[in-house]
């Protein structure tokens, strides 16, 4: 998180975030402190951590330095695993007096300000996660020392958990280091950290700040005013408890034909939805809320408990997904709370869904309501830009080339947002750039991304793709989502741009069949359209490329400047199906072999010329057209899944071959001395080779093209005509829809081929870094959380100059829409 921090003077920090209350409050509750309340901490640099913590807490509470608040020790026992499965034990925290704990547990749902204590030195090593650097813009930077980085990571995880459990705009931390201390403010863009000061010497200033904190409103302390905390005596709290109880009208969602007496006559709730809501409220330690969501001219309210999905990482969109109870109607809906990218040309997801629904695009979520939450934007980028002013001219590093048809959004993953003094919608471009030169709506030199708080509600509460029941059903669900993608592209010229395992979902529907019978059918639902972009928009909308690393095409992972095309999205659908087939279907490979294969294919990545690129296993597969698991072992399911994956892989192999050849020609032509021969037409414009969908047979291939022909080695002088024809099959939706539909209709699919999770619970990825192969690992996150956000270390760092074993890939983290 080294480039996500802003250093600050502590006096400026306190005056801005904890300003003195209005005059009537100044004398009413303030106790005059005449002597140093921290006199027992004069030798704090020599104390152990526990004694330091004990004396500090005693001084604050004994002298009532924060009236109305209580500082409680919470470092002995963690909260229950349902609240915090990592069992974290912060040293102390400030609480409202009415909810202050006395059991030495953290009570994460009640904390106002987290407190962490460290000795000044341990075994001679300084423990401060930050360093003060005089005569610099910030005056403080994150320390590069390994053990100090570890301490910084510890307080980051505390802030991350507070964001997950509570409804927060920001989190404040008091960091005490012997006789020094710092204040930290965290938001979804990064952190602002003060320079350290000696609270023993400057006790009057510190006492004043603590008093101001006690007088601050909940919003000033980082709590979201549109989220109203519920307690056991509240009517809405009781309403949630009652709604969680099962009902005789609840309906089993298993795919099957329904008997006449099973067909529901009125409204009903699928049993998995009720169970999910029950799970969200059964843990008493997890707070319940009534949250507000804009709904046109009125504000609508929804009741939520524990999120069904919570994105990992502190900086970023911080997406949380809830099975929510709508106030007034009593129906269950899916509520998504996130900090969306806040840039001029970036559409809100609800606006995109509204267009999709109006165009009657199938298999996408149905919008209920959505909107930005008041003026809640991340503050850290604003402060960075204030401290790093730039002349009112076009930024020199934002590549003012015209036209910007490449759509370049290359760059490492990060997250931020901006709140400008000139207004929330002002992008700061007061002086227009010279004619013909594009100016992006963001500071390209700012390492922090702008985010704005946003909520979205849709009707469908969906199942994860991993809940598919057998292989044929997996093919059908993916096909449904490819159809949704096609319709969005055909009707609205939209590309999804984040096809992943977390966004291809299952939604059970009761359908009337041609024979008049009713059947529960598992249909696909393509969700999370927040990154969608019209093909007509070629300018970069935000500072970096976004997507989910594990499912991005080999071409996108190989070149940051490549625009997203239909072929890239179809390749992502292919990887989604491959991942879930390998992980959950019966195959000839052993469990540990499967786990290692998934790690190598989806999580590992290469390092080339200072940037992250496609991993060796994925690249070798797409170039060879073969699923080599290990050594001479190939992937084999002994079902129709083998043929459908092999056919699709042959298409993407041919497409990658042609694409790579065209790129090489372009690069060669750009060199001073180059071959003057005319390059072949790009595959995307070779309309004369397009094969009509009607010409496809049951295998999904044109009658004139045999599968064997697609494995013909590429000629030295370029791709063969067969390669070019086959590549076209991966360029448009029709062939893939036909191929998946034909595969689904084939007889002989087994119904017992799903055997559960093939990744052993005890398996851990090998985290060695091979300097020779330049292939490194991305922590194996997709294996345990396919399609979810990358972990904290991936979301908060930029690529280093040399690739360490645990560094992030460049793609931004994905978000799940509905994780059941």
N, C-alpha and C positions, 0 to 999 in steps of 0.2 A: 504494500500500500504506500510505497515510498513516494509515488507521484500523485497520490490522492489526498495529500495533506497540505494544509495551509498553516503557517506559524503566525502567532498573534501575541501582541502585548497583553498582559493579563488585566491591566486597568481598562484598556479599550474593550476587551472581551466582556468584563464584568459590567461595564456601563451599557454596552449594547444588548446583552442577553439578560442581564438581571438589573434593570434600571431601578433607581429608588422609586418607591410608590408615591402616589400623590400626597401632598402635605397632611391631610387628615389622618393618614395611616402612620405618619412618621413618629408620633409621640404616644399613640394609644397602646401599642403592644411592645414597645421597645424598652428593653432593660439596659440600664447604664452599666457598662463593664469598665471598671477603673483599673483593674490589675490584669496582667497577662494570664488568660485562662489556660495557656499551654506551658505553664512554668515547669510542669513535670516532664516536658518533652524537650528541655534544653539539650539534653544529651541523646536525642533521638537517633542520631547517626550511629550510636553504639548499641542500640537496642535490637533484640530479635524481632522478627515480624509479628509474632503473636502479642508480645508485650507492647510493641509500638501501636498495634491496632487497639488493644485494650485501653491504653492510656488516652489515646486520641478520642475514642468513643466516649469515655468517661468525661473528658473535658467538654465535649460538645453538649452532652446531655445534662451534666451537672450544672453548667452555667447557662443552660437554656439559650444557646447561641442561635438556634433555629426554632423559635417558638411555633408550636403547632405541628412540628415535625419531630421525629425521633430517629436517631441513628442507632441501628441494631447490628449486632455481630451475626454473621451468617456463614461462617467458614467451616463449621464442623460437619454438617450433614447436608447432603443434596436434597433437592425436591424429588418427589416420586418420578420414576422413569417416564411415566405418561406425560409429564410436563417437560422433563429434560432427560433424554435418554443417555446423555453424555455424563451426567452426574457432576455438573460443575458446581464449585463452591467458592463464590466470590467472598472477599473478606467481610464486607459490610455494605450497608446501603441506607439511604434516607427514606423514611416512610411517613405517610400521614399518621398521626397519633392513633386514630381509631383502628387502623389495620396493621400497626407495627407488630411484627412477630416476636415471640419470646422463646422459640424452640431452636434457635441457632440454625434455621434453614433459610434459604434465599427468598422464598415466596416471590418468584419472578413476576407474577401478575400484579403485585402491589408496590414494587420498587418505584421510587421517584427519581433518585439519583444514585447510580452505582458508585461504589468506592472500592478502590484497590490499594493495598499497602505493600510496599517493598522496602527492604532494608536498603540503606544507601549503597552498601557493598556486600557481596557475598563471596567469601574466599578470595577477597581482593578484587573481585570483578564488579564494575559498576552495573547496577540493575535498571537504571533509567532506560525505557524504550526509546527515548528521544535525546537529542543533543542540542544544546543552545549554541548558536553560531552568531557571534556578534557581527555587526556591520554588514548584514545581509538583509534582503527584502523581508524574509519571513522571520529570521532570528532563531528559528528552531527547525530541525530536520529529523526524520526518523533515523535511528542509529542503524549502521550496517553490521554491527557486531551480532554474531549468531545467537548468543544467549539473550541479548537485549531484544533481538527480533522475536525470539520465543516469548518474551514477556509481553511484547506488543501484540503478538498473536493471541495471547490469553485474554487481554482486555477487548480485543476485537470480537472474540467469540461471545463474551458477555454482552456486548452491545448488540450483536446479531440476535441473540436469544431474546433480549428485551424487545427488539423490533418484531420478532415472531410472535411473542406471547401477547404483547399489548398493542393498542392502536396508537401509533406514534408518528409524529412529524420529525422528531429528533430525539436523541438520547444524550444525556450529559453524564460525564464520568469525572469524579474527583480522584486523582492519582497522587498518593502520598508516598514519598521516597525519603525515608528518614526525616530530616528536618525541612526538606523541600517538598513542594507540591505543584501540580499543574491541573488546570481544567481542560477538558476535552468535550467538544460537541461533535456528535456523529450524525450524518444524514445519509441518504441513498446515493450521494455523490462522493462522499469522502469524509474528512474530518478537519476541524479547526482545533489546533492545540496551542495552549499558551506557553510562553516561556516560564521556566520554573521560578519560584520565589520562596524565600525563607519565611514560613508562616509564624515561626517563633519571633523573629525580629519584626516582621510586619504584621503583628497580630491584630492591630487596630483595623488595618485594611481588610484582613481576612475575616475578622468578626463582622465587619460591616457587610461583606459579601454574603456570608452565611445568613445574616438577618434578611438581606434583600431576597435571597432564594426562598426563605420561608414566607415572604410576602408576595411572591410571584404567583401569577395565575397558572392554572394547569397547562394552558396553551404555551405560556412562556417557558414552562418546564418541559415542553416537547410533546405533550399529549394532544391528541386530535379532538377538537371540540365537536366534531360531527359524529363521534362514536361515544355513546353514553353507556357507562359501566352499569351492569345490572348486578343486584345482590339478592340473596335468597328470599327476602321479603317482598321484592318487587313483583307486580302482576306479570310483567313480560318474562321474568325469570321462571315463574310457575307455568306460564304458557308454554315455554320451551320444554319444560320437564314433561308436561302432558303430551305434547306433540311427539315426543320421542318414544312413547309407548306404542307397541304394535297394535294393529287394528285387524279385525276379521276381514276387512275389505282389501288388505294388502295383497299384492299379486306377485307370485313367483315369476321371476324373469327368465327362467330357463327356456331356450329355444325349443319349441314343440308345437304340434297341432293341438287346438283346444277342443274339448268336448262342448256340446251345446250349452250345458249348465255351467261351464267355466267362463264363458264370454261375459266380461263385465258390462253391466247395463248403465252404470253411471260413472262418476269420477272414482279413481282408484290411485293408489300409490304402489309403485314397484317396491318389493320388500327390501331390495338392496339400497334404495334411497332412504327408507325409514331407518334401516340399520346404520347407514352412514351418519344420519343426523343424531341418532342415539349415541354413537361413538363420540360425536363432537361435544356432547354435554355430560358425559358420564364422569369425567375427571373434575372434581370440585375445585382443584387448584387452578384450573385453566379458566380465566375470566370469560364471562359472557357479555355481549354488547348488543345494543340496538344502534345500528349504523344508518346514516342517511345517504341516499343516492338521488341525484337530480333526475327528475322525470318530466321534462318539458317545463310547464309552468308551475308544477308542484314538486315537492320533495317527497319521496317515498321512503319508508322505513323497513328494515329487515333485521331479523334476530339471528345472531351468529355465535358459535362457540369456538371450538378448536378447529383450525383449518384442516381440510382434507389434504391439501397440498401446500407446501411452503418452500419457496425457492431458497436454495443455499446461497450464502454469500451476503455480505453487508452492502457493498456498493453495487448498484444495479437496479433492476426494476422491482426487486423484492416482492414478486408475485405471490399472493396467497389465494387459495381457492376454498370456498366454503359451500357446504350444503346449508342454505339459509331458509328461514321461515319468513314469508312475507306477511307483514302486519296488515290486518284487514281482511285478506283473502284466506290466510292459513295454508297456502300452497307452498310446496317445497320448490326452490329454484336454485340455480348455481350463481353464486356471487364471486366475482373476481376483483380483488383489491390489488392495485399495482401502482408503481411510480413509472408512468410512461415516459418515453423519450420526448423531450419538450423542445422541438425545433420547428421552424417555420413551415416546412413542407411535409411534416410527418402527420398523417391522418390518425385520428383516434379510432380505436378498434370498433367502437359502437357505431361510428359513422360508416365504416366499411360494412359492418353487418347490416345496417339499415339499407344500404344499397344492394347488398346481396339478397336480402329478403324481398325487397321491392322488385328485383329482377327474377324472383322465383327460382333462385339457384338452389338445387337440391342438396341435402346432406350437409347443411351448415347450421349452426346454432340460430335460434329464434330470439331476437332482441326483445327484452322487456323494458329496460331503461339503462341509461348510462350518463356519465358526466364527470367533469373535473371537480375536485373537491375544494371549494372555495378558492383561495389564492395560494394554496399550499404547493410551493416549489422549493427545490433544494437550494440552500443558501451558500454552500461551500464554493461552487463555481463563481457566484457573484463576488464573493470576497477575494477569490484568486484573481479575478480580472481587475478588481479595484486596486489590488496591490501590484498588479503587473500590467499597467496601462500600455496601450500601443497607440502610435500616431493614427489619426483619423484617415487612414488610407488603406488601400487593399493589402491584406496580409501577404507578405512575400512568400510564405511557405504554403499557400493554399492552392497552388497550381492553377493559375488563371488561364488555362488553355481553353480555346474554343474551337469547335464545340466540345462538350463534355459527354459525348456519346458512350464513352467507356463505362460511365456510371461508377467510377472508382470510389470505393469506400474502404479501401484497405487500411489496415492498422490493427493494433492489438486490442483485446477486449478491455473495456473499462465502462464505468457508469457514472453519469452525472446529470445535472440539470441546472438551470439558471433562473434566478429571479433578478430582474434588472430594475434599477431605480426609475428608469424612464417609462416603465410600464411592462406588464406581463407579455404583451404581444409585440413589443418593440424589439426588433432584432439588432438594433444598434447601427444600422446602415444609414446614417443621416446623409452622408455624402455619397451619391451614386458612383459606381466605378466607371471608368471610361467605356464608351460604347463598344460593344462586342466582347466585353470581358465580364465573365460571371463572378459574382461574389457570393460565397456560401453564407448561409444564415447562422454561422457559428464561428467562434474564434478557433481557427485550426491549430493554434499553438497552445490552447488550453487543454491540459490533461484530464480535465474533469467534465463529465457529461451532464447535461441538464436533464432534470426529471421533474415531472409534475404529478401530484397525487390524483388518482383516477379510479373510479369504480364502474363495473359493468355487471349487469344482471341478464341472464338468458334463461329460457324455459327448461332446456334439457339438462338433466343431471346424468352424466354419461359414465360408462365404465371404461377402465383402462383397456388398451388393446391386449394387454397380457391376460385378460379374462376371456379371450376367445376359447372355444371348446374343442376345436379340431382343425386340422390343416386346411381343409376346403373352406371352412368358415373364415379363416385368416385371409385367404385369397379374395373371398367375396367382400370382406370389409375394406381391404385396401382398394379393390376395384371401385367401390362406392365413393371413396375419397378421391380417386383419380377423376371420376366423373364430376364430382363437385369442383375440383380444380379446373377441369376443362370448361365447365359452364361459367365459372368466374372469369376465366381467360377469354372465352368466346363472347360473352355478353357485356363484360365490363373492362376487358383488357387488363385484368389484375393477375399478378403473380403472387403466390402466398409467401414465398421467400423464407419459410421456416418449417418445411415439412420434416417432421421428426416423430419418434416413437411416442412422445408425450402429447402430440397434437392430432394423431390419427386415433380416434376413439370409437367406442361401441355404444350405440343407442338402441335398446330393444324397442320394437314397435309391434303393435297388434295389427296384422294385415289380413284382408279378406282375399283368399286365393281364387283362382279361376273356377275351381269346382264348388265354390260357395262356402268352403270351410274357412275358419279363422286360424291363424298361426302367429305365434310370437317369433319374429324374425330379428336377428342381430344385424343391424345396418351400420354402415360406417358414418362417422361424423367428423368432418374436417374442421378443427377448431383453431383458436389462437390466430386471428387474422391481423394482429396489431403490427406486424412487419410488412404486410401486403403493400404492394406498390404498383402503380399503373406502368405499363410498358412505355407509355408516352412521356413519363417523367424520367429524364436521363441524368439530371443533375444530382449530385450527392445530397442527401437530406440531413445526414448527421455525420459525425467525424469518422465513423468506422463501419466496416461491414458487420452485419448481424446475421445470426443463424445459429444452428446447433451443430457443433463440430462433428459429432459422430456420424451424422447423416448427410453432410454436405457432399456434393459431387467431387470426384477426384480433380476435375478441372478447376473448380472454385478453390479447392484447397491448394492447388499448385500455383495459381496466379491471383494475387489480390486485386488486380485491375480488371478481372474478367466480369462483365455484367451477367446477372442471373438470367438464364433463359429457360424455356420449357424443358429442354433436355436435362438441365441440372435438377429441376424439380422432380421429373420422372425418375431420375437416378436415385433421388432421395427416397421416393416411394419404394423403389426396389430395395434399398438398404433397410428400410423399416420392415419390410416383409422378411428379408434375409435374417435380420437380427432376431426377430421373434420366432421364426422357424428354427433357427439354430438353438436358441435358448430353451424352447419349450417343447419341441417335437422330438420324437424318438429318432435316433440316428445311430450309426455304427461306432461313433466316437465315444470315448470315455468321458466322464463328467469333467475331470480336471483339464483334459484336452480341449473340451468345448469352452471352458472358462478362459483358458489361455488364448484360444483362437479369437474369441470375442474381444478380449483385451487388446490383442495385437491388431485386429482389423479395425475396430471402432475407436479405441482410445489412444493408441500410440500415434505419434506424429514425427515428421522429419524436421531437420533444421538446415536451412540453405541460405547462405548469404545474409545472415542476420534476421531471418524470419522463419516462422513456422510453416511447414508445408505438409502435404499429404503423407501419411504413414506408409511404410514399406509394404505392409500386407495388403492394404486396400489398393495401392497403386499396382502391385504385382498382379493382383487378381483382375483388375480392370484392363491391364495390358495383355495378360496371358489368356483371359477368358476361361480360366479354370479355378475351381475352389480347392486349392491345396491347403489342407488344415495344418499338417505338419509332415515334413519329409515327403514321403510318397503317398501319404494318406490323403484321400479326397473326401469331400463332404458328400454323404449319401444318406437319404431318408427312406429309400425303398418305397416311394409313393410318387404320385403325380407331382409332388413338390419338386422332385429332382428335375423333371423336364421343364416346368415353368420357370424355375430359377436359371436353368442352363440357357434357355431361349432368351430370356431377358438379358442375362449377362452377355450373350453374344452380340446383342444389339448395342449395349453400352460399350463393349470392347471396340466394336467397329466405329462407333461415334467418337470415342476417345482417340482412336488412331487417326481418323480424319482431322479432328480438331487439333491434335498435336502437330500434325503435318502442316496445317494452315498457319498455326502460330509460328512454327519454325521458319516458314517462308516469309512471314511478315517481319520477323526479327532479322532474317538475313537481308531482306530488302531495305531495312532501315540502316544497315551498316554502310559505310562509305563505299566499300568494294563489295558488290553483290551480283548475284545472278540476275541477268536481265530477262530471264524467261518469265512468261506470264503465269502467275499462280492460278491454280484451279479455283473455281467459284466456291465460296463457302457453302457448306451443306445446308445452311438455313435458307439459302436463296435458290437452291437447285430444284425449282418447281417442276422441271420436266421429269424428275425422277420420283415424284411423290406417288405412292401407291394408294389408291382409294381403299377405304375401310371395307367396302363390299367385296374386295378381291381376296380377303383373308379367309383361310380355311380354319378348321377347328383347332389347329395348333397355334393360330395367331400369326402365321407366316404367309407371305405371298406364295402362291403355288410355284412360282418360278425360282424361288430361293430355298435352298435346302439348308438345314442346320449345319451340316458338315461343311458347306461352302463358306460359312461365316468364320470358320477357324483357319481359313487359308492365310498363310503368313503374308504380312505386308511386304510389297516389293520395295526394293531399295529406292526406286525413283518415285515412291509415293504410294498411297493406298490404291488398291485395285478397284475396278468398277463394282465388284461385288461388295467390297467394304463400303463404298459410297452409298450403294443402294440400301445395304443393311443399316448404315448409320442413320438413314432417314427414318427408320422405324422407331428410333429413340428421340426423334425431334418433334413429334406431334403426339397428341393424346390418343388418337384413334387406334393405332396398332396395339398399344398397351391395354386399353379398355377391351379390345377384341380378344387379345391373348388371355387376359385374366378371366374374361367371361367364358371363353371356350374351355379353359382349364377347370373352372368351377363346374361346368356342365358335364364334364367327363365322369363316366361311371367308374366305380372301383376305388373311390377314396376311402381310406379307413376312417372310422369314427372314434377310434381309441388311440390315435397317434400322438395326442398331447399327453405327456408323461410328467408334467410339472417342471419346476425350475431345475435346469441342468447344472446351474452353478452351485457347487457345494457351499454350505454355510461357513465352512472353515477355510475356504479358498481365499488366498490373498495374492494380488498381482505382484509379479517380480518387478522391482523398481530399479533395476540396474540400468546404467546408461552406457551404451556402447559407442565410444568415441569414434570407432572405425566406421560404423554404419550410419552415423548421424541420426539414428532413430531413437527417440526418447518416448517416455510414457506420460500420459495425461492423467495419472492417478486412478485410472480405471473406474471413473464415476458412472459411465453409462451401464456397466454391468450390474450395478446395484440399483441404479436409478435411471433407466433408459428414457431419454428425452427430457430429463429434468435439468435443472440449472447446474452449472459447474460449481465445484466447491469454492469455499472462501478464498483459498490461495489463488485459484484461477481467476476469480472475478475481480480481484483487487490489484493485480500486478500487470505491468507491461513487460514485453519480452526483454530479457537481459541481453547484454552484449554476447555472452556465451551461454549455451543452453544447459541449465542445471537439470537434474533428474526430475524435479517436481515443478516445472514451469508450465504456464498455461498455453493452450493453443490460442490463435488469434480470434476465433469466432466468439461473438457475444453469447452469453448464456441464453438458453431457451426457457420458455415457461410452459407449464402444463395448464390446460384449460379446465379439465375435470379429472381428478385422480381419485377414483373410487377404490 
